[in-house]
Amino acid sequence: MSRRSDIVPPEWRPAILAAVIFAASSLGAFWAHQEGRVISTATIYLFGVTLVGAIAGLRGGLVAALAASLIYNFFLSDPIFQFSLTTADELAPLVAFNLAAIASGYVAGRLRDEARKASLSNRKLDALLNFSERLQSAIEVDGVLTAGARFLGDGGGIGLEYYRALDGGLAPTGAREDHRALAEALLASGESALRNDKARAFAIVSADKWRGVLVARDAPGGNARQEGSERDGFITLLGLALERCVLLEELAQADAVRRSEELKTALISSVSHDLRTPLGAISASASSLARYHDELSRETRIGLLRTIQEQCSRLNGYTTNLLNLGRIQAGVARADMPHCDALEVLGSAIARARALGGSHRLEKRFDTAAAQVHADPVMLEQVFYNVLENAVRYTDREGRILVSAELDGDALVVEVNDDGPGIAPAEREKVFQRFYRGNDGGTTGGTGLGLSIARGFTEAFGGSIQAGRAIAPLGGAAIAIRLPVAGQSCA
Amino acid sequence: MTGRVLIIDDEPALVGILHPVLEATGWTVFSASTAIEGLRRARTEAPDIILLDLGLPDLDGKELIPSLRALEDVAVIVVSARHQEAEKVVALDAGADDYVDKPFEIGELAARIRAAQRRLRSKARANTLESSDLSIDFDRRLVKVQGESVKLSPKEFELLRTLGEHVGQVVTHKRLLLAGWGDPNIDPQYLRSYIGLLRQKLEADPAEPRLLVTESGVGYRLVLDDQ
């Protein structure tokens, strides 16, 4: 837009232009009259009136024609300074000016109407394209409604409401009672559309199921410029988009169910594999003893029996972990937990870990004698034991494990350091994931549950557990358990 | 029977059992806990039988099978706690000779090892198969059940021949379809029908088959008690 449009409102421009042209042609006519050119005088005026008609339309043209006739009659034609319509010469300019104004005004008006229609339909097309793009990109019901409301708000004043079908009724969205009643009436009627004097309701159906009801109403104060057929077209488009969204939502739900089923299958397969491995060793040992008893040396027989014992305890540990997993999933209430001395519990876990076998050097470095925490002692022992067991598994048989305990403000920090291969920074969070088994090569007999249970329980006690790098000179893995210490009075 | 057995399994407890027990029953035993080490030992130790676990730390055991089968005169028996039929079929199609589920009884494993070794020894196509229940003369196409001659259709005979060549070992549907129909993609329903016909002719009680054993989802196995 030019700067002039800021000074002169656009709707005034044709009128001003017409006035300028009228004034110019009047001046021209007077000049021709002075020169005594009668025909030029009439022709100039005729041309001016035609132009004004073309610019200002029929009405402006007629005003100009009438004014021109009067001026011409009064000032320019004989008798001068006197109105007279007695001769044909006096009547001719009046008729000619008016006919010219009518003809040019009509043609110009038609042209302008066409142009306006074309620009209007262009705008509609743009809006429709915009709308359909928005509809296509909308993947949620709300998005479709927003796009629809924006489009209709631009073009014509239809309010939109959508009611989701839910268990045979309609979802209670905060909407107007009368529209809700219309939507319910539609649902009850089983028809695909229903209208009353203020609004219309359309059923959104996909795969032969009722998904919801779209209610379109005339917005209060809206200028309903949209033609009826266009409006129906938009609503059909909206309906299709809503159906698509509903289907997408269902697809997403089905996908989520399928993924959760897949996860369950993977868990079951992992659990059954982990249960079968010790069972396999027990079955092979027992059947070997039964079948080849006499062929086997005494040492071999004892070895087989010992394997059976070890694998039974491994199965038992695994079962405990599975039960604990169930316990975490069911939710652990901290309120019911008693106070206990974490260091006493830690001591008992260390004693159990020493019995795991191997000749690990398990060292203690406690900077405090006791630390009361708000935790279930059995679960807490499981936390410490799982972390210690992990350290034993991932270090050599001669490996060194250092357990430290110290108070840090209101928290007790228990750290288990080892001189094993350590945990790469990228793995430090993953090791707490259920069934995650680092790069252990499967040789450790781990189940991928120990640390995930340790984290679940620790968090239930209001604490935290992190993996890191062990202090020098060990340099392996470090697991730090941080527990809030209960009030001093309990110490 | 004796020979050389290579155990490729990452579970130390199981290796710790199989090693002394198989040695005590006359086998020379080697073991490896990774796929790479297993392949190396398979090349250097020239085992007759390889017991292969699928869940190895460095590689899925199935991927190792083609390399192991490329070695001369070796039978691969998959020993795994993965019980999915599809997985067994993939392993067998990749060239494994047999499959044993964990947990297993040592007697079962020993029988599979013996069957595999017998098949290795009779590499040239065996002419006859004799047991107390069943005798087959492959060349003359004669089949006897407890001494009584049984008449088989050509397709029934081809199926029995394929099972007989792998006596004691599982034979996949695919391989049987190939043997009987020349096309592994035929509807397995045909195979079921023919196995049903064979059972009618060979089994004492076809409703409770003891010779032609079904390996659900995988294939069939011809089991002869005294083999």
Chai-1 contact restraints between the chains, C-beta under 6 A:
chainA,res_idxA,chainB,res_idxB,connection_type,confidence,min_distance_angstrom,max_distance_angstrom,comment,restraint_id
A,H273,B,A81,contact,1.0,0.0,6.0,A-B,restraint_1
A,R276,B,A81,contact,1.0,0.0,6.0,A-B,restraint_2
A,R276,B,K102,contact,1.0,0.0,6.0,A-B,restraint_3
A,R276,B,P103,contact,1.0,0.0,6.0,A-B,restraint_4
A,T277,B,E11,contact,1.0,0.0,6.0,A-B,restraint_5
A,T277,B,A81,contact,1.0,0.0,6.0,A-B,restraint_6
A,L279,B,P103,contact,1.0,0.0,6.0,A-B,restraint_7
A,G280,B,K102,contact,1.0,0.0,6.0,A-B,restraint_8
A,G280,B,P103,contact,1.0,0.0,6.0,A-B,restraint_9
A,A281,B,A13,contact,1.0,0.0,6.0,A-B,restraint_10
A,A281,B,L14,contact,1.0,0.0,6.0,A-B,restraint_11
A,S283,B,P103,contact,1.0,0.0,6.0,A-B,restraint_12
A,A284,B,I17,contact,1.0,0.0,6.0,A-B,restraint_13
A,A284,B,I106,contact,1.0,0.0,6.0,A-B,restraint_14
A,S285,B,I17,contact,1.0,0.0,6.0,A-B,restraint_15
A,S287,B,E105,contact,1.0,0.0,6.0,A-B,restraint_16
A,S287,B,I106,contact,1.0,0.0,6.0,A-B,restraint_17
A,S288,B,V21,contact,1.0,0.0,6.0,A-B,restraint_18
A,S288,B,I106,contact,1.0,0.0,6.0,A-B,restraint_19
A,R291,B,I106,contact,1.0,0.0,6.0,A-B,restraint_20
A,R291,B,G107,contact,1.0,0.0,6.0,A-B,restraint_21
A,Y292,B,T25,contact,1.0,0.0,6.0,A-B,restraint_22
A,E295,B,A24,contact,1.0,0.0,6.0,A-B,restraint_23
A,L296,B,A24,contact,1.0,0.0,6.0,A-B,restraint_24
A,T300,B,P20,contact,1.0,0.0,6.0,A-B,restraint_25
A,T307,B,A13,contact,1.0,0.0,6.0,A-B,restraint_26
A,T307,B,I17,contact,1.0,0.0,6.0,A-B,restraint_27
A,G441,B,P57,contact,1.0,0.0,6.0,A-B,restraint_28
A,G442,B,D10,contact,1.0,0.0,6.0,A-B,restraint_29
A,G442,B,P57,contact,1.0,0.0,6.0,A-B,restraint_30
A,T443,B,D10,contact,1.0,0.0,6.0,A-B,restraint_31
